[in-house]
């Protein structure tokens, strides 16, 4: 009575490989999750990753063998991810990313009907460099630091590398002395000492959507730009086609590494549309300073983006007003309507004035077959029969 004690259980001894890093799974953000009563810890040795359930009872739930170059430190990192099941339902489950050398493996933590948990493999990604650190920045984006001190931003779902950043000026601190056991007389294995050359588990960490890097002389923070900052960055450089293509990917819910665009799917779509239309208006205003050689490309691009953004007010309003007084601009605009009308991406409801201008242009250019194909599609009230 009154005596504190504890029970211990040895899962493996040091002779089977020292643990280089461990990561607990914290579910305090989801108090209603089915895994709320479980405590999981992922441990990585130089030869394998072991995931252990500590609570409600001790049990090994995953053993994954690791291979790779001797100097490549093993990596583990947890993240809560929205996963779409085969029946189209969506669940929020923890996903474990584990890596060594140039391979990253992803496992989803699932609960079975008997309340047992298991880790199901999701996918494997192979990169072209040796990984020295791995951290989640959000549910779709992974930050990978290679042994050349270059940071790679990876879109997990599409397996696309979005950006690379050289961090050689940071002077990242490595835990070489700890892995070599210098403070205890070097009483560690040669494999452990070798892997420690590029070990930076505690000096490169994720904090929310930021990546904190401890250098030898300073502390650095790296974060993904929000979606509006990315648009602003391209717009300020007057790279309007790139900005519009990026904004359209946000509108169509195909954007990569998206930060700051929140709400329901319909709400996100409306917010993105409003912002991208603002960029499109700036691009339209560039027509006043556009050379005749480039006008056709700019006008056609504006028409296509108006249609893809489903903004006919801009298409038949401001854009038409900008082009209608100049023959070259007006011709490029009218020709750009043909494809969308024929493939159905633009509804066959043109203002009568624009319809008449289209008929006049195609008659002058003797494109009667194309004109006939368009006219049979147009609603009757789009045509001025008196003309």
Long-range contacts (C-beta under 8 A, 24 or more apart in sequence): 9-58, 11-50, 11-52, 11-60, 12-50, 16-45, 16-47, 17-45, 17-46, 17-47, 17-48, 18-45, 18-46, 18-188, 18-189, 18-192, 19-43, 19-44, 19-45, 20-44, 20-45, 20-46, 20-73, 20-74, 20-179, 20-192, 20-195, 20-199, 20-201, 21-73, 21-74, 21-75, 21-76, 21-201, 22-76, 23-76, 23-77, 23-78, 25-78, 25-94, 25-96, 25-109, 26-78, 27-94, 29-80, 30-80, 30-92, 33-92, 34-111, 35-94, 35-109, 35-111, 35-117, 38-117, 40-94, 40-109, 40-117, 42-76, 42-78, 42-96, 42-98, 43-76, 44-74, 44-75, 44-76, 44-98, 44-100, 45-74, 46-74, 46-191, 46-192, 46-195, 49-74, 49-76, 49-98, 51-96, 51-107, 51-119, 53-117, 61-117, 61-118, 61-119, 62-96, 62-107, 62-118, 62-119, 64-98, 64-105, 64-107, 66-98, 66-100, 67-100, 67-101, 68-100, 68-101, 68-102, 68-103, 68-130, 69-101, 69-130, 70-191, 70-194, 70-195, 71-130, 71-147, 71-194, 71-195, 71-197, 71-198, 72-100, 72-101, 72-130, 72-131, 72-132, 72-147, 72-195, 72-198, 73-100, 73-132, 73-133, 73-195, 73-196, 73-198, 73-199, 73-201, 74-98, 74-99, 74-100, 74-195, 75-99, 75-100, 75-131, 75-133, 75-134, 76-134, 77-134, 77-135, 77-136, 77-206, 78-136, 79-136, 79-138, 79-139, 80-139, 81-108, 81-139, 81-140, 82-139, 83-108, 95-122, 97-134, 97-136, 97-142, 97-156, 99-131, 99-134, 99-144, 100-131, 101-130, 101-131, 102-126, 102-127, 102-128, 102-129, 102-130, 102-131, 103-127, 104-131, 104-134, 104-142, 104-144, 106-156, 123-159, 125-154, 125-156, 125-159, 127-152, 127-154, 127-161, 132-198, 132-199, 132-200, 133-200, 133-201, 133-204, 135-204, 135-205, 135-206, 135-211, 136-206, 137-206, 137-209, 137-210, 137-211, 137-223, 137-224, 137-257, 138-209, 138-224, 138-257, 138-259, 140-256, 140-257, 140-258, 141-224, 141-256, 141-257, 143-206, 143-211, 143-222, 145-172, 145-200, 145-204, 147-198, 151-211, 151-222, 153-224, 153-257, 155-256, 155-257, 158-256, 160-256, 162-256, 162-257, 165-222, 167-213, 167-220, 170-213, 170-215, 170-218, 170-220, 171-215, 171-216, 171-217, 171-218, 172-200, 172-203, 172-204, 172-213, 172-214, 172-215, 172-216, 173-200, 173-203, 173-214, 173-215, 173-216, 174-198, 174-199, 174-200, 174-203, 175-199, 175-200, 175-201, 175-202, 175-203, 209-259, 223-259, 224-257, 224-259, 225-259, 226-259, 226-260, 227-255, 227-258, 227-259, 227-260, 227-261, 227-272, 228-260, 228-275, 231-275, 231-276, 231-279, 235-279, 235-282, 238-286, 240-279, 240-282, 240-283, 240-286, 241-283, 241-301, 243-279, 244-276, 244-279, 244-280, 244-283, 244-301, 244-305, 247-272, 247-275, 247-276, 247-279, 248-276, 248-305, 248-308, 248-309, 250-276, 251-276, 251-308, 251-309, 273-309, 273-310, 273-311, 276-305, 276-309, 277-309, 277-311, 277-314, 280-305, 280-306, 280-309, 280-311, 280-314, 281-314, 281-318, 284-314, 284-318, 284-319, 284-322, 287-322, 287-323, 287-329, 288-322, 292-328, 295-326, 295-328, 295-329, 295-332, 296-328, 296-332, 299-323, 299-329, 299-332, 299-333, 299-336, 300-332, 300-335, 300-336, 303-333, 303-336, 303-337, 303-340, 304-336, 304-340, 307-340, 307-345, 307-346, 308-345, 312-347, 316-350, 316-351, 316-354, 320-351, 320-354, 324-357, 330-357, 330-361, 331-361, 334-358, 334-361, 335-361, 338-370, 338-374, 341-374, 341-377, 341-378, 342-373, 342-374, 342-377, 348-377, 348-378, 348-379, 348-382, 349-378, 349-379, 349-382, 350-378, 350-382, 351-382, 352-381, 352-382, 352-383, 352-384, 355-382, 355-383, 355-384, 356-383, 356-384, 356-387, 359-387
